[in-house]
Amino acid sequence: MIFYTLNVVICKGLLKAVDVGGGMTIHLFGGYFGVICAFFFNGSRAVKDEERRGVGGYSSNTIAFIGTMFLFMYFPSFNAAML
């Protein structure tokens, strides 16, 4: 919450950016969080994957694909609803 609030203060306070639904600040925070997690992630352990935790099954891959397709198709409507 501290870093998200800091992100909101920077976007709205310093940059004077208008964010009607809060989508810009939450997605910007998510992007920063992903970059920081990737920086601190130990990639050599993930490449080995001796316990095969990173391998998805057919159903999990299919569900992820369908979810991605729905998000890709309907994402512009999320932005158009704010106008």
FENMOMO-V600132 format. One record per residue. N is the residue number from 1. RES is the residue in one letter. SS is DSSP state (A for helix, B for strand, O for the rest). D_FIRST is the distance of its C-alpha to the first C-alpha in whole Angstrom. Layout:
# FENMOMO-V600132
N:RES:SS:D_FIRST, N:RES:SS:D_FIRST
This chain:
# FENMOMO-V600132
1:M:O:0, 2:I:A:4, 3:F:A:6, 4:Y:A:5, 5:T:A:6, 6:L:A:8, 7:N:A:10, 8:V:A:10, 9:V:A:12, 10:I:A:14, 11:C:A:15, 12:K:A:16, 13:G:A:17, 14:L:A:19, 15:L:O:20, 16:K:O:21, 17:A:O:20, 18:V:O:21, 19:D:O:18, 20:V:O:20, 21:G:O:18, 22:G:O:15, 23:G:A:16, 24:M:A:16, 25:T:A:12, 26:I:A:11, 27:H:A:14, 28:L:A:14, 29:F:A:10, 30:G:A:12, 31:G:A:15, 32:Y:A:14, 33:F:A:12, 34:G:A:16, 35:V:A:17, 36:I:A:16, 37:C:A:16, 38:A:A:20, 39:F:A:20, 40:F:A:20, 41:F:O:22, 42:N:O:25, 43:G:A:27, 44:S:A:31, 45:R:A:30, 46:A:A:29, 47:V:A:32, 48:K:A:34, 49:D:O:32, 50:E:O:35, 51:E:O:34, 52:R:O:34, 53:R:O:30, 54:G:O:29, 55:V:O:32, 56:G:O:32, 57:G:O:34, 58:Y:A:36, 59:S:A:34, 60:S:A:31, 61:N:A:32, 62:T:A:33, 63:I:A:31, 64:A:A:28, 65:F:A:31, 66:I:A:31, 67:G:A:28, 68:T:A:27, 69:M:A:31, 70:F:A:29, 71:L:A:26, 72:F:A:28, 73:M:A:31, 74:Y:A:29, 75:F:A:26, 76:P:A:28, 77:S:A:28, 78:F:A:24, 79:N:A:25, 80:A:A:28, 81:A:O:27, 82:M:O:25, 83:L:O:28
